[in-house]
């Protein structure tokens, strides 16, 4: 199974825009693919809107961009996993580089990861290096190792790992398919060391970083890459549908 995950980040800013985007996606994704699971991760306020459409069309699954690890308490501004579960959220992004830049340490990412998996949802764990220099694999090895250290092999079936080199996010130039495959194989090796061959092979590994309709083809056709995490291009229904079709047709 391949995955295309849309991270809407902090957009669209108005409910009316979110409604138009959701309606456009309903039309654009009417020709689905059994080989692709599409996950939409809108901002928290738009989860009910996107979720309601998802239940009517079944063309995508609902995801959240983040979550807190405690189920209840005096944690102003946080969103709990029971809240997300009540909205039929199935996937939660954990450890995105933009959250890490705002203070999510490896320890915090580990707490969130463990909480998401314990809740029965699927965690989309993001890892990647800030700069491409020297032995760049080592730069995110600690992110992977510390995250995997808090979970068991039995959790592997609810885990997706996304390799997102931070320097490639938000621009127009993605990483090269060869270097992404090198990172994917490195992550796969760490998964095998932690979980064993069988469990490790069940974990999808995606790529995220400047993915658009015009840049996705090399990654769609690269064996070993199980899909993509899409940022700003996911706010354009036509472009996002092109990405989904490219992944599904590869």
C-alpha positions in Angstrom: 0.0 0.0 0.0 1.2 3.5 -0.9 0.4 6.6 1.1 -0.2 10.3 0.2 -0.5 12.4 3.3 -1.6 16.1 3.0 -0.3 18.5 5.7 -2.4 21.6 5.3 -0.3 23.3 8.0 -2.0 26.6 9.0 -4.2 26.9 6.0 -6.7 27.7 4.6 -7.2 30.7 6.9 -11.0 31.0 6.5 -13.7 28.3 6.9 -15.2 29.2 3.5 -11.9 28.5 1.9 -11.6 25.2 3.7 -15.1 24.3 2.5 -14.1 25.1 -1.1 -10.9 23.1 -0.9 -12.7 20.1 0.6 -15.4 20.2 -2.1 -12.7 20.5 -4.8 -10.8 17.5 -3.4 -14.1 15.5 -3.4 -14.3 16.1 -7.1 -10.7 15.8 -8.0 -10.3 12.5 -6.1 -13.4 10.9 -7.4 -11.2 8.5 -9.4 -9.4 6.9 -6.5 -6.8 4.1 -6.4 -6.9 1.0 -4.4 -3.2 1.2 -4.2 -3.1 4.5 -2.4 -4.3 5.6 1.0 -5.0 9.3 1.1 -4.8 11.1 4.5 -5.8 14.7 4.9 -4.4 16.6 7.9 -6.1 20.0 8.2 -5.7 22.4 11.1 -7.6 21.5 14.2 -10.6 23.9 13.6 -11.3 22.2 10.2 -11.1 18.6 11.4 -15.0 18.3 11.8 -15.6 19.8 8.3 -13.1 17.6 6.5 -14.1 14.6 8.6 -17.7 15.0 7.7 -16.9 15.0 4.0 -14.6 12.0 4.5 -17.4 10.0 6.1 -19.7 10.8 3.1 -17.2 10.1 0.3 -14.7 7.6 1.8 -12.1 9.1 -0.5 -9.6 9.9 2.2 -8.8 9.2 5.9 -8.7 12.0 8.5 -5.4 12.9 10.2 -4.2 15.5 12.7 -1.0 17.6 12.6 -0.1 17.1 16.2 -1.4 15.9 19.6 -0.6 16.1 23.3 0.5 13.0 25.2 -1.8 13.5 28.2 -5.5 12.6 28.0 -6.7 15.4 30.3 -5.4 18.0 32.7 -4.5 21.7 33.0 -2.6 22.0 29.6 -3.8 25.2 28.1 -3.9 25.2 24.3 -3.2 21.4 23.9 -5.4 18.9 22.0 -5.8 15.4 23.5 -6.0 12.1 21.7 -9.5 11.4 23.1 -10.6 14.7 21.5 -9.2 13.6 18.2 -10.6 10.1 18.5 -14.1 11.6 19.0 -13.7 13.3 15.6 -12.8 10.0 13.9 -9.2 11.0 13.4 -7.1 7.9 12.5 -3.6 9.3 11.8 -1.5 11.8 13.8 1.7 13.5 12.5 4.4 13.4 15.2 7.8 15.1 15.2 7.4 17.3 12.1 10.4 19.5 11.7 8.3 22.6 12.2 7.1 21.3 15.6 10.7 20.4 16.5 11.7 24.0 15.6 9.1 25.2 18.1 10.5 23.1 20.9 9.5 19.5 20.5 12.6 17.6 21.7 13.3 13.9 20.9 11.9 13.2 24.4 8.6 15.0 23.7 8.3 13.4 20.3 8.7 10.0 22.0 5.9 10.8 24.5 3.6 11.8 21.7 4.5 8.8 19.6 3.9 6.4 22.4 0.6 8.1 23.3 -0.7 8.0 19.7 0.1 4.3 19.3 -1.4 3.5 22.6 -4.6 5.2 21.5 -4.9 2.8 18.5 -4.2 5.5 16.0 -1.5 5.4 13.3 1.5 7.7 14.0 3.3 9.4 11.1 6.8 9.9 12.6 8.8 12.6 10.8 12.6 12.6 10.9 15.3 14.4 8.9 18.5 16.4 8.9 18.8 20.2 9.0 21.7 20.4 6.5 23.2 18.1 3.9 26.8 17.9 4.9 29.3 15.2 6.0 27.7 11.9 7.2 24.2 13.3 7.0 22.5 10.0 8.0 24.0 10.4 11.5 22.2 13.8 11.8 18.8 12.1 12.1 19.8 8.7 13.5 19.2 9.9 17.0 15.7 11.1 16.1 14.9 7.6 14.8 16.6 5.7 17.5 15.1 7.6 20.4 11.6 7.4 18.9 11.8 3.7 18.2 13.2 3.1 21.7 9.9 3.9 23.3 7.7 1.5 21.3 7.6 -2.3 20.8 7.6 -4.5 17.7 3.8 -5.0 18.1 3.3 -1.3 17.5 5.1 -1.4 14.1 1.8 -2.0 12.2 0.5 1.4 13.4 3.7 3.3 12.4 4.6 5.3 9.3 8.0 7.0 9.0 8.5 10.0 6.9 11.9 11.2 5.8 11.8 15.0 5.5 15.2 16.7 5.0 14.5 20.1 6.6 16.5 22.0 4.0 14.2 20.7 1.3 10.9 21.7 2.9 9.0 24.7 1.7 11.0 25.3 -1.4 10.8 24.3 -5.0 13.7 21.9 -5.1 13.2 18.5 -3.5 15.9 16.0 -2.6 17.1 13.6 -5.2 15.4 10.2 -5.5 18.8 8.4 -5.0 19.6 10.3 -1.8 16.1 9.8 -0.5 16.4 6.1 -1.2 19.7 6.1 0.7 17.9 7.7 3.7 15.0 5.2 3.4 17.4 2.2 3.4 19.2 3.7 6.4 15.9 4.1 8.3 14.8 0.6 7.3 18.1 -0.8 8.7 17.4 1.0 12.1 13.8 -0.5 12.0 15.3 -4.0 11.5 17.7 -3.5 14.3 14.9 -2.5 16.7 12.0 -4.7 15.6 13.4 -7.5 13.5 12.9 -8.2 9.8 9.2 -9.1 9.7 7.9 -6.1 11.8 10.3 -3.7 10.1 9.2 -4.6 6.6 5.6 -3.7 7.5 6.5 0.0 8.3 5.9 2.3 5.3 8.6 4.9 4.7 7.6 8.1 2.9 9.4 11.2 1.6 8.4 14.8 2.3 10.0 18.0 1.0 8.9 20.2 -1.9 6.6 17.6 -3.4 4.4 19.0 -6.2 2.6 17.6 -9.2 5.6 18.4 -11.3 8.2 17.0 -9.0 6.6 13.8 -7.7 7.2 11.4 -10.6 10.8 10.4 -9.8 9.7 9.6 -6.2 6.6 7.7 -7.3 8.7 5.5 -9.6 11.5 4.9 -7.1 11.2 1.4 -5.6 11.5 1.5 -1.8 9.7 4.8 -1.3 6.1 4.0 -0.1 4.6 7.4 -0.7 4.9 11.1 0.1 4.0 13.7 2.7 2.8 16.9 0.9 2.8 20.4 2.3 1.8 23.5 0.4 0.8 21.6 -2.8 -2.0 19.9 -0.8 -3.8 23.2 -0.6 -4.3 23.0 -4.4 -6.9 20.4 -5.2 -5.7 19.8 -8.8 -2.1 19.6 -7.9 -2.7 17.3 -5.0 -4.9 15.0 -7.1 -2.1 14.8 -9.7 0.3 13.7 -6.9 -2.2 11.0 -5.8 -2.6 9.7 -9.3 1.2 9.7 -9.9 1.7 7.6 -6.8 -1.2 5.3 -7.6 -0.2 4.8 -11.2 3.5 4.1 -10.5 
